Amino acid sequence: MEIRLARGFNLSRNISLSIVYIFLNLTTNEMKGLFTKFSPIVLGLALVLTSCGDDEDGGKDAVVPDAPSISFTAPGLTVTNNAVNVSVTKDSTLMVRATVSAPGSIAKMVVTVDGTPETISAASGTSYSRDIILEIPYADESITVKVDVTDKNEKTGTATLSVNVEAQTLPYFALTDPISITMGGSVSGNFGRWDLDLPEG
């Protein structure tokens, strides 16, 4: 908004002209005095602005470590495509090892077996291994093991292992089935080995 105090008088224009007039009438020594007086302030502001600029650039250029990765092994068995096949003849147990690599350092690790989660409080650092003991039933079924890891940069990693169980039946041979006995080079006939079922004495 333009303020006019009198006809033909422009306040903002006259203030600007007055400032220019003052600077034009300053001597060289007076100019040096002004620069000497205000240079520390100007230098301080420059340093602050430079520092802020460095901090901002550093935050933008900071390298964040990769997200955690998880791998599985099972002693004596081969893990292929995150799956392992197990054959059992009775109820058994199986040890599965989950190995975590977390460049950003482990903040939280959760192991879930068939939908039941367990937080591993001992998990820490940039690498960690956990032995997971599984109860293997004598049945044809699949057991799912899932591991979730979060690092200190809030990056996450997840891996799932499928344990495919096959119940095997051992071949059965009855001791009382007839057998062929060869004596003197000829076949004498079929006999039932009932004696094998009788106690000694």
C-alpha positions as CSV (number, residue, x, y, z in Angstrom):
1,M,0.0,0.0,0.0
2,E,1.4,3.4,-0.9
3,I,1.1,6.1,1.8
4,R,1.0,9.7,0.8
5,L,1.6,12.4,3.5
6,A,1.2,15.2,1.1
7,R,0.5,15.8,-2.5
8,G,3.4,14.5,-4.5
9,F,5.1,13.0,-1.5
10,N,5.8,9.2,-1.7
11,L,7.0,7.9,1.7
12,S,8.6,4.6,0.6
13,R,10.4,6.3,-2.3
14,N,11.8,9.0,-0.1
15,I,13.1,6.5,2.5
16,S,14.9,4.5,-0.2
17,L,16.4,7.6,-1.6
18,S,17.5,8.7,1.9
19,I,19.3,5.4,2.5
20,V,21.1,5.6,-0.8
21,Y,22.1,9.2,0.0
22,I,23.5,8.2,3.3
23,F,25.7,5.4,1.8
24,L,26.9,7.7,-1.0
25,N,28.0,10.2,1.6
26,L,30.0,7.8,3.8
27,T,33.7,8.2,3.6
28,T,36.0,5.2,2.9
29,N,37.0,5.1,6.6
30,E,33.4,5.1,7.7
31,M,32.7,2.2,5.4
32,K,35.6,0.3,6.8
33,G,34.3,0.9,10.2
34,L,30.9,-0.5,9.4
35,F,32.5,-3.6,7.8
36,T,34.7,-4.1,10.8
37,K,31.8,-3.8,13.2
38,F,29.4,-6.1,11.5
39,S,31.8,-8.7,9.9
40,P,31.8,-11.0,13.0
41,I,28.0,-11.2,12.8
42,V,28.1,-11.9,9.1
43,L,30.8,-14.5,9.6
44,G,28.8,-16.2,12.4
45,L,25.7,-16.4,10.2
46,A,27.7,-17.8,7.4
47,L,29.2,-20.6,9.6
48,V,25.7,-21.5,10.9
49,L,24.2,-21.7,7.5
50,T,27.2,-23.8,6.3
51,S,26.8,-26.1,9.2
52,C,23.1,-26.6,8.6
53,G,23.7,-27.2,4.9
54,D,26.3,-29.9,5.8
55,D,23.9,-31.6,8.2
56,E,21.2,-31.6,5.6
57,D,23.5,-33.0,2.9
58,G,24.8,-35.6,5.3
59,G,21.3,-36.8,6.2
60,K,20.4,-37.1,2.5
61,D,23.6,-38.9,1.5
62,A,23.8,-41.3,4.6
63,V,23.9,-44.9,3.6
64,V,21.3,-47.1,5.3
65,P,22.4,-50.8,5.7
66,D,20.6,-53.5,3.8
67,A,17.5,-55.2,5.3
68,P,18.1,-58.4,7.4
69,S,18.4,-61.7,5.5
70,I,17.6,-65.2,6.9
71,S,18.7,-68.7,5.8
72,F,17.9,-72.2,7.0
73,T,19.9,-75.4,7.4
74,A,19.0,-78.8,8.8
75,P,21.9,-81.0,9.9
76,G,22.0,-84.2,7.8
77,L,19.3,-83.0,5.4
78,T,19.3,-80.8,2.3
79,V,17.2,-77.5,2.2
80,T,16.1,-76.7,-1.3
81,N,13.9,-73.8,-2.3
82,N,13.1,-73.1,1.4
83,A,11.8,-76.7,1.9
84,V,13.2,-79.9,3.5
85,N,11.8,-83.4,3.2
86,V,11.8,-85.7,6.2
87,S,10.9,-89.4,6.3
88,V,10.1,-90.9,9.7
89,T,9.1,-94.3,11.1
90,K,7.9,-93.0,14.4
91,D,7.4,-89.7,16.3
92,S,10.7,-87.8,16.2
93,T,12.4,-84.5,16.6
94,L,14.2,-82.4,14.1
95,M,16.6,-79.5,14.6
96,V,16.5,-76.6,12.2
97,R,19.0,-73.7,12.3
98,A,18.0,-70.2,11.3
99,T,20.9,-67.9,10.6
100,V,20.3,-64.1,10.5
101,S,22.5,-61.5,8.8
102,A,21.5,-57.9,9.8
103,P,24.0,-55.1,8.8
104,G,21.7,-52.7,10.6
105,S,21.9,-54.7,13.9
106,I,19.0,-56.9,15.1
107,A,16.3,-55.1,17.1
108,K,13.7,-57.9,17.2
109,M,13.4,-61.5,16.1
110,V,10.3,-63.7,16.1
111,V,10.2,-67.4,15.3
112,T,6.7,-68.8,14.4
113,V,6.1,-72.6,14.1
114,D,2.7,-73.5,12.7
115,G,1.2,-70.2,13.7
116,T,2.7,-70.1,17.2
117,P,5.1,-67.1,17.6
118,E,8.0,-66.8,20.0
119,T,10.1,-63.7,20.5
120,I,13.8,-64.4,20.7
121,S,15.1,-62.0,23.3
122,A,18.7,-63.2,22.9
123,A,18.9,-62.1,19.3
124,S,21.2,-59.1,18.8
125,G,24.1,-57.8,16.8
126,T,24.7,-58.1,13.1
127,S,24.6,-61.9,12.9
128,Y,22.8,-64.5,15.0
129,S,21.9,-68.2,14.7
130,R,19.0,-69.9,16.4
131,D,18.5,-73.7,16.7
132,I,14.8,-74.6,16.5
133,I,13.7,-78.0,17.8
134,L,10.6,-79.3,15.9
135,E,8.4,-82.1,17.1
136,I,7.9,-84.4,14.1
137,P,4.8,-86.6,14.3
138,Y,4.5,-90.0,12.6
139,A,2.2,-88.8,9.9
140,D,2.2,-87.2,6.5
141,E,2.0,-83.5,7.0
142,S,3.9,-80.2,6.5
143,I,5.3,-78.0,9.3
144,T,5.8,-74.3,8.6
145,V,8.7,-72.4,10.2
146,K,8.7,-68.6,9.8
147,V,11.3,-66.1,11.0
148,D,10.8,-62.3,11.1
149,V,13.6,-59.9,11.9
150,T,13.5,-56.1,12.3
151,D,16.8,-54.1,12.5
152,K,17.5,-50.8,14.3
153,N,16.7,-48.9,11.1
154,E,13.2,-50.5,11.1
155,K,14.0,-52.5,8.0
156,T,12.5,-56.0,8.1
157,G,13.4,-59.5,6.7
158,T,11.2,-62.6,6.5
159,A,11.9,-66.2,5.6
160,T,9.8,-69.3,5.6
161,L,10.8,-73.0,5.7
162,S,8.4,-75.9,4.9
163,V,9.2,-79.2,6.6
164,N,7.5,-81.9,4.6
165,V,7.0,-85.1,6.7
166,E,6.4,-88.5,5.2
167,A,5.5,-91.4,7.5
168,Q,7.2,-94.6,6.2
169,T,6.0,-98.1,7.0
170,L,8.7,-100.7,7.5
171,P,8.3,-104.0,5.5
172,Y,6.8,-106.8,7.5
173,F,7.8,-110.5,7.3
174,A,5.9,-113.0,9.3
175,L,8.1,-115.6,11.0
176,T,5.4,-118.3,10.7
177,D,5.1,-118.0,6.9
178,P,6.0,-121.3,5.1
179,I,9.6,-121.4,3.8
180,S,11.3,-123.7,1.4
181,I,14.1,-125.8,2.8
182,T,16.6,-127.5,0.5
183,M,18.4,-130.6,1.9
184,G,20.8,-132.8,0.0
185,G,20.4,-130.8,-3.2
186,S,16.7,-131.3,-3.6
187,V,13.7,-129.5,-2.4
188,S,12.1,-131.4,0.4
189,G,9.0,-129.3,0.7
190,N,7.5,-126.3,2.5
191,F,7.5,-126.1,6.2
192,G,6.0,-123.7,8.7
193,R,8.7,-122.4,11.1
194,W,6.5,-122.7,14.2
195,D,9.5,-123.4,16.3
196,L,10.6,-119.8,15.9
197,D,7.6,-118.8,18.0
198,L,8.2,-121.3,20.8
199,P,10.3,-120.2,23.8
200,E,13.6,-122.0,24.4
201,G,13.6,-124.9,26.9
